[in-house]
Amino acid sequence: MTYTIPVELTTNPRPRLDYHKQAFGTVFTDHMFILDYDAPQGWHDARIVPYQTIELDPAAKVFHYGQTVFEGLKAYLTDDERILMFRPNKNIERLNLSNHRLSIPALDEELVLEALKKLVLVDRDWIPSEPGTSLYIRPFVIATEPVLGVAPSLQYKFMIILSVVGSYYEEGINPVSIYVEPKYVRAVTGGVGNAKTAGNYAAGLKAQDEASAKGYSQVLWLDGVHRKYIEEVGSMNVFFKLGDTVVTPALNGSILDGVTRNSVIQLLQHWNIPVEERALSIDEIVEAHRSGLLAEAFGTGTAAVISPMGSLEWQDEKLVIGGGVTGELSKRVYDAITGIQRGIAEDPFGWAVELDLK
């Protein structure tokens, strides 16, 4: 089905800042997508408009009860000037799973995909072409009903904005240092840890600040019940190569079902590399390091794709992983995924979605 999405083109283009000199996610394009919701009318009035501020009542429920979800994906410009998006259907599917957990009405997934494509095409001239760069796509929903009663909102806005980005980490593909968080908890099973909602990220800021002050790039989260099972690293899923087998924490209700995580698992299976999804304790990692079994570790996520871990600190012990350099498997996974994203590598899974430029 083809949807009609009217476009209002800007008459005041935004400045083309040098995004290489700006922090990640601070350079925005000329246009945005908006879709409104009112009960009982439902989702309505899809449109693309110039990038602009929005006006909200101070009583809007998003401010008071945190009813909001978001996604993150990217568009890429290939060497032959095609535009590719990486597995957008997975992000849209997960957006509705987050909506369900936060009591937000489901979105029409075909309409969302159409809106993503059309908005990227409207601002196609913003897509950078240099290696490691992309157009970051941020769809999100906020509750806008101006009522202080604690109940799901009856009004929402769904919006999509675009940001020109370079590498997420200053370190690039180089290994980062990780602090295993002993005090704070990000999420627990039964909560909203498996939804992509703002509160999960706010809950991690304090621990991240303290880890940064100690000289670490990210924190490694342990589970909130036993305080020993590994869950995520920063805002990424995490993988450990133990001998010849790659292990990642199983999805247990408090871990986000990452699109990059899913892609890595499929890649490893395609390469006939053993991969396990299971409970993995920090004690097992420490023992694997002491016995020489811990060969590599890396985080996965849309922003960074692959972020190798060069060391872990746990209970005042520093565990250097793989000599502190990027491992062979980490590099292979990174090259494979970014190659598919940029249209320069084989895509046996059909992950790259090409936009029709006509």
C-alpha positions as CSV (number, residue, x, y, z in Angstrom):
1,M,0.0,0.0,0.0
2,T,1.2,3.5,-0.9
3,Y,0.5,6.3,1.6
4,T,0.0,9.9,0.8
5,I,2.4,12.0,2.9
6,P,2.3,15.7,2.1
7,V,5.6,17.5,2.1
8,E,6.2,21.1,3.1
9,L,9.7,22.1,1.9
10,T,11.7,24.5,4.0
11,T,12.3,28.1,2.8
12,N,15.1,28.5,5.4
13,P,17.7,25.8,5.0
14,R,19.6,24.8,8.1
15,P,23.4,25.6,8.2
16,R,25.6,22.8,6.9
17,L,27.9,22.5,10.0
18,D,31.0,20.4,9.8
19,Y,29.7,17.3,11.6
20,H,33.2,16.0,12.0
21,K,33.8,18.8,14.5
22,Q,30.4,18.3,16.3
23,A,29.3,15.8,18.9
24,F,27.3,12.8,17.7
25,G,23.7,13.7,17.0
26,T,24.0,17.5,17.0
27,V,23.7,18.3,13.3
28,F,20.1,18.0,12.0
29,T,18.7,18.1,8.5
30,D,16.1,20.4,7.0
31,H,12.9,18.4,7.5
32,M,11.1,16.1,10.0
33,F,8.1,13.8,9.9
34,I,5.1,14.2,12.3
35,L,2.1,12.0,12.9
36,D,-0.6,12.8,15.5
37,Y,-2.8,10.6,17.7
38,D,-6.0,11.4,19.5
39,A,-8.5,8.9,21.0
40,P,-10.8,7.8,19.4
41,Q,-9.6,9.2,16.1
42,G,-6.3,7.2,16.1
43,W,-3.1,8.1,14.3
44,H,-3.7,10.8,11.6
45,D,-2.3,13.8,9.7
46,A,0.9,12.4,8.5
47,R,3.2,15.1,7.1
48,I,6.8,16.1,6.4
49,V,7.5,19.7,7.5
50,P,10.6,21.9,8.0
51,Y,12.6,21.0,11.1
52,Q,11.2,23.0,13.9
53,T,10.5,23.2,17.6
54,I,7.3,21.8,19.0
55,E,5.0,23.3,21.5
56,L,3.8,21.2,24.5
57,D,1.6,21.9,27.4
58,P,3.5,21.9,30.7
59,A,1.1,19.1,31.9
60,A,1.9,16.8,28.9
61,K,2.2,13.3,30.3
62,V,5.7,12.7,28.7
63,F,7.1,15.2,31.2
64,H,5.6,13.6,34.3
65,Y,5.2,9.9,33.7
66,G,7.9,9.2,31.0
67,Q,5.6,7.7,28.5
68,T,7.9,7.8,25.5
69,V,9.8,5.4,23.2
70,F,12.3,5.8,20.4
71,E,14.4,4.0,17.8
72,G,17.7,4.5,16.0
73,L,18.7,3.4,12.6
74,K,20.8,4.7,9.7
75,A,20.8,5.5,6.0
76,Y,24.0,5.2,3.9
77,L,25.2,6.6,0.6
78,T,27.0,4.0,-1.5
79,D,30.0,4.6,-3.8
80,D,27.6,4.4,-6.8
81,E,25.2,6.9,-5.1
82,R,22.5,4.5,-4.0
83,I,20.8,5.0,-0.7
84,L,20.6,2.1,1.6
85,M,18.9,1.5,5.0
86,F,19.9,-1.4,7.3
87,R,17.1,-3.6,8.4
88,P,14.5,-0.9,9.0
89,N,11.7,-3.4,9.4
90,K,13.4,-4.8,12.5
91,N,13.5,-1.3,14.1
92,I,9.9,-0.6,13.2
93,E,8.8,-3.9,14.6
94,R,10.7,-3.2,17.9
95,L,9.2,0.3,18.0
96,N,5.8,-1.3,18.3
97,L,7.0,-3.8,20.9
98,S,8.2,-0.8,23.0
99,N,4.9,0.9,22.3
100,H,3.0,-2.1,23.7
101,R,5.1,-2.2,26.9
102,L,4.6,1.6,27.5
103,S,0.8,1.4,26.7
104,I,1.2,3.5,23.6
105,P,-1.1,2.7,20.6
106,A,0.5,0.7,17.9
107,L,1.7,2.4,14.7
108,D,1.0,1.2,11.2
109,E,4.4,-0.4,10.3
110,E,3.9,0.1,6.6
111,L,3.2,3.8,7.1
112,V,6.3,4.2,9.3
113,L,8.5,2.5,6.7
114,E,7.0,4.8,4.0
115,A,7.6,7.8,6.2
116,L,11.2,6.8,6.8
117,K,12.0,6.4,3.2
118,K,10.2,9.6,2.1
119,L,11.9,11.7,4.7
120,V,15.4,10.4,3.9
121,L,14.7,11.0,0.2
122,V,13.6,14.6,0.9
123,D,16.9,15.3,2.7
124,R,19.0,13.0,0.6
125,D,21.5,15.8,-0.1
126,W,22.5,15.6,3.6
127,I,23.7,12.0,3.5
128,P,27.5,12.0,3.9
129,S,29.6,9.8,1.7
130,E,32.9,9.4,3.7
131,P,33.7,6.0,5.3
132,G,32.3,5.8,8.8
133,T,29.6,8.4,8.2
134,S,25.9,8.0,7.8
135,L,22.5,9.7,8.3
136,Y,21.2,8.7,11.7
137,I,17.4,8.3,11.8
138,R,15.6,8.9,15.1
139,P,11.9,7.9,15.2
140,F,10.2,8.5,18.6
141,V,6.8,8.8,20.3
142,I,5.8,11.2,23.1
143,A,2.7,11.4,25.2
144,T,1.2,14.9,24.8
145,E,-2.2,14.8,26.7
146,P,-2.1,17.6,29.3
147,V,-3.5,15.7,32.2
148,L,-1.8,14.9,35.6
149,G,-3.7,11.8,36.3
150,V,-1.6,8.6,36.2
151,A,-3.0,6.7,33.2
152,P,-2.0,6.2,29.6
153,S,-2.2,9.3,27.5
154,L,-5.0,9.8,25.0
155,Q,-2.8,12.0,22.8
156,Y,0.6,11.4,21.2
157,K,3.0,12.6,18.6
158,F,5.2,10.3,16.5
159,M,8.1,12.1,14.9
160,I,11.2,11.3,12.9
161,I,14.3,13.5,12.8
162,L,17.6,13.0,10.9
163,S,21.1,13.8,12.0
164,V,24.3,13.7,10.0
165,V,26.9,11.7,12.0
166,G,30.5,10.5,11.9
167,S,31.9,7.8,14.3
168,Y,30.1,7.5,17.6
169,Y,33.2,7.0,19.7
170,E,36.3,9.1,19.4
171,E,38.2,5.8,19.7
172,G,36.5,4.5,16.5
173,I,37.0,0.8,16.1
174,N,39.9,0.8,18.7
175,P,39.2,-1.0,22.0
176,V,37.6,0.9,24.9
177,S,38.0,0.4,28.6
178,I,35.0,-0.8,30.6
179,Y,34.1,-0.5,34.3
180,V,31.9,-3.3,35.6
181,E,29.2,-1.5,37.6
182,P,28.9,-2.9,41.2
183,K,26.4,-0.5,42.6
184,Y,23.8,0.8,40.2
185,V,21.2,-1.2,38.3
186,R,19.9,-0.4,34.8
187,A,16.8,-2.7,34.6
188,V,15.2,-5.9,35.9
189,T,13.2,-8.6,34.3
190,G,9.5,-7.6,34.4
191,G,10.4,-3.9,34.1
192,V,11.0,-2.0,30.8
193,G,14.6,-3.0,30.1
194,N,13.6,-4.8,26.9
195,A,11.8,-1.6,25.7
196,K,13.6,1.3,24.0
197,T,12.4,4.0,26.4
198,A,14.0,7.1,27.7
199,G,14.0,6.0,31.4
200,N,16.4,3.2,30.7
201,Y,19.0,5.6,29.5
202,A,18.4,8.1,32.3
203,A,18.9,5.3,34.8
204,G,22.4,4.7,33.4
205,L,23.7,8.3,33.4
206,K,24.9,8.4,37.0
207,A,26.9,5.2,36.6
208,Q,28.3,6.5,33.3
209,D,29.4,9.8,34.8
210,E,31.2,8.0,37.6
211,A,32.9,5.6,35.2
212,S,34.0,8.4,33.0
213,A,35.5,10.2,36.0
214,K,37.6,7.1,36.6
215,G,38.8,7.1,33.0
216,Y,36.5,4.4,31.6
217,S,34.5,4.7,28.3
218,Q,31.5,2.6,29.4
219,V,30.0,0.6,32.1
220,L,29.2,-3.1,32.0
221,W,25.8,-3.7,33.6
222,L,25.1,-6.7,35.9
223,D,21.6,-8.1,36.6
224,G,19.5,-6.4,39.2
225,V,18.6,-9.5,41.2
226,H,21.7,-11.6,41.7
227,R,24.1,-8.8,40.8
228,K,26.4,-11.2,38.9
229,Y,25.0,-12.0,35.5
230,I,26.1,-9.8,32.6
231,E,23.4,-7.9,30.7
232,E,24.6,-5.0,28.6
233,V,27.6,-2.7,28.1
234,G,26.6,1.0,28.2
235,S,23.6,1.1,25.8
236,M,24.8,-1.8,23.8
237,N,24.5,-5.6,23.7
238,V,27.7,-7.5,24.5
239,F,29.5,-10.5,23.2
240,F,32.5,-12.5,24.6
241,K,34.6,-14.9,22.6
242,L,35.5,-17.8,25.0
243,G,37.9,-20.1,23.2
244,D,36.2,-21.0,19.9
245,T,32.7,-20.1,21.1
246,V,31.0,-16.7,21.2
247,V,28.6,-16.1,24.1
248,T,26.1,-13.3,24.5
249,P,23.6,-12.9,27.4
250,A,20.2,-14.4,26.6
251,L,17.2,-12.1,26.2
252,N,15.5,-12.3,29.6
253,G,13.1,-9.4,29.7
254,S,15.6,-6.8,30.9
255,I,17.9,-6.8,27.8
256,L,17.2,-5.0,24.6
257,D,16.7,-7.2,21.5
258,G,19.3,-5.3,19.5
259,V,19.1,-5.2,15.7
260,T,22.9,-5.3,15.5
261,R,22.9,-8.1,18.1
262,N,20.6,-10.2,16.0
263,S,22.7,-9.4,12.9
264,V,25.9,-10.5,14.6
265,I,24.3,-13.8,15.8
266,Q,23.2,-14.5,12.2
267,L,26.6,-13.7,10.8
268,L,28.4,-16.0,13.2
269,Q,26.0,-18.8,12.4
270,H,26.5,-18.2,8.7
271,W,30.3,-18.5,9.3
272,N,29.8,-21.7,11.3
273,I,31.2,-20.1,14.4
274,P,29.6,-21.5,17.6
275,V,27.4,-18.9,19.3
276,E,25.5,-19.3,22.5
277,E,22.7,-17.1,24.0
278,R,22.7,-17.9,27.8
279,A,23.2,-16.6,31.3
280,L,26.8,-15.4,31.6
281,S,28.2,-14.4,35.0
282,I,31.0,-11.9,35.7
283,D,32.7,-14.7,37.7
284,E,32.8,-16.9,34.5
285,I,34.4,-14.0,32.6
286,V,37.0,-13.5,35.3
287,E,37.9,-17.2,35.3
288,A,38.0,-17.3,31.5
289,H,40.5,-14.4,31.6
290,R,42.7,-16.1,34.2
291,S,42.7,-19.4,32.2
292,G,43.4,-17.7,28.9
293,L,40.0,-18.6,27.5
294,L,38.8,-15.0,27.1
295,A,40.0,-14.0,23.6
296,E,37.7,-11.1,22.6
297,A,34.8,-9.0,23.8
298,F,32.8,-6.3,22.0
299,G,29.6,-4.3,22.3
300,T,27.1,-4.0,19.4
301,G,24.6,-1.2,18.6
302,T,23.4,1.0,15.8
303,A,25.4,4.0,16.7
304,A,28.9,2.3,17.0
305,V,28.1,-0.9,15.2
306,I,31.0,-2.8,16.9
307,S,32.9,-1.4,19.9
308,P,35.7,-3.7,21.0
309,M,36.5,-4.0,24.7
310,G,40.2,-3.7,25.5
311,S,39.9,-4.1,29.3
312,L,37.4,-4.6,32.2
313,E,37.8,-3.5,35.7
314,W,36.0,-5.6,38.3
315,Q,36.6,-5.5,42.1
316,D,39.9,-3.5,41.6
317,E,41.3,-6.0,39.1
318,K,42.0,-4.9,35.6
319,L,41.4,-7.6,33.0
320,V,43.2,-6.8,29.7
321,I,41.4,-8.6,26.8
322,G,43.3,-9.8,23.8
323,G,46.3,-7.8,24.6
324,G,44.2,-4.6,24.5
325,V,43.9,-4.6,20.7
326,T,41.0,-5.1,18.3
327,G,40.5,-8.9,17.9
328,E,40.3,-10.7,14.5
329,L,36.7,-11.6,15.0
330,S,35.6,-8.2,16.1
331,K,37.2,-6.7,13.0
332,R,35.6,-9.3,10.7
333,V,32.2,-8.7,12.1
334,Y,32.6,-4.9,11.8
335,D,33.8,-5.1,8.2
336,A,31.0,-7.5,7.3
337,I,28.2,-5.4,8.7
338,T,29.5,-2.0,7.6
339,G,30.3,-3.5,4.2
340,I,26.6,-4.6,3.8
341,Q,25.4,-1.2,5.1
342,R,27.5,0.6,2.5
343,G,26.7,-1.8,-0.4
344,I,30.3,-3.0,-0.8
345,A,30.0,-6.5,0.6
346,E,27.9,-9.5,-0.1
347,D,24.5,-9.4,1.6
348,P,23.3,-13.0,1.8
349,F,20.5,-12.0,4.3
350,G,18.8,-9.2,2.3
351,W,19.4,-6.8,5.1
352,A,20.1,-3.7,3.0
353,V,17.0,-1.9,1.8
354,E,17.6,0.3,-1.2
355,L,15.5,3.4,-1.6
356,D,13.8,4.1,-5.0
357,L,15.4,7.4,-6.2
358,K,12.7,7.9,-8.9
